[in-house]
Amino acid sequence: MKQALYIFICILAFLVSCKKKKSADNVNPEPIPQVIISDDRPACEKLPEPPKPLGWRDSIYDQNTNVNAFVSNPLNGDEILCVVNGDEFGSNKLLNKNVVSKASKQLAILGNYLPQVNKNGWITFNDVNNNVFIIKANGDSLKQLTFDKVSVDPKWDYSGRFIYYFMEGIGNLPPQINKINLKGELAEIHYGEYACNAPFRNSNKLVFLKSSGSSSFCSLILKNMDSTFVTENKLFNGPLFDSKGKMYFEDLTLDQKDENLYWSNSDGIFKCNLKSLKTDTLFKNCENSIYRNIMASAGQNEMTYTIEYIKPVNSYILVHDYLPMEYNILDKSSRLVRIFPR
């Protein structure tokens, strides 16, 4: 009898342990916490009706703190290279702003095109007289490379040792895209009728604009100098000017991996995938938010742009604030990067 009871207890213990094991195997895991993507962009809204009879009066912050475009210094994470609206003289300024020490240094007075910094910390830009310069991000070693007063929109090639720029037509010379070395010596000439070109960052290729045979349209051309024979392929056609008379492909630039082409105009900021040639509206302008000046940042998956944010401060005044924004290519979020206090 005792032996039978002992066997019964052992069997019961075995069944209970099996049940426990089965239950343990089927425990529901804790839910994975959701990652909330933050986006610091202001909501797109209509402005109130203008006051009568005189309408709105516009107000701005100090022009020397209104950021039009910016990128981080690739050699110093504490420093931001920013283009500010300028002062009463009307010209934009290129500044080096240290966000830790708050120190600010003026590097250049700019013309109508954005500067560009390479991975070695050298900046190229054109001044108000339409000549091309280079300067280190810390303000050292300023050097003028062109002297013809028709040279604009300089961009670094993938090696960081040459610069492409657009030369406006002068005398018997037609408009063209020139490639020069860091001594200002001419290395190559490329046929192109318009400013706004985008050299690749990782290979010897160039995207630029050509006439499409119509005064209203242009063609985006991809020129490949890496192949045995130089080739040119048309990507697609597009308007030459937007609805407000600005260049449609303004601030043409590529991301860090040369996968997508970006530009801005009066309608917003756009992106085209170079493999599929699918074009998307990244940010659409609205009454209170104007997006502009898309640039590739030092980070592998980051772009920068600015928003001119317009908001009423009372019944009579609209204030125009310039919001420096960093865009994450992967999660498509934007965050505000305050360079100057408000």
Salt bridges, closest charged atoms under 4 A:
ASP25 OD2 - LYS21 NZ 3.75
ASP39 OD1 - ARG41 NE 3.11
ASP58 OD1 - HIS320 NE2 3.13
ASP87 OD2 - LYS93 NZ 2.99
ASP153 OD1 - LYS155 NZ 3.60
ASP157 OD2 - LYS179 NZ 3.81
GLU188 OE2 - LYS179 NZ 3.84
GLU188 OE1 - HIS190 NE2 2.81
GLU232 OE1 - LYS210 NZ 2.91
GLU232 OE2 - LYS223 NZ 3.51
GLU250 OE1 - LYS246 NZ 3.37
ASP280 OD1 - LYS278 NZ 2.50
GLU287 OE2 - LYS46 NZ 3.54
GLU308 OE1 - ARG292 NH1 3.03
GLU308 OE2 - HIS320 ND1 2.76
ASP321 OD2 - ARG338 NH2 2.74
ASP321 OD1 - ARG342 NE 2.88
GLU326 OE1 - ARG335 NE 2.92
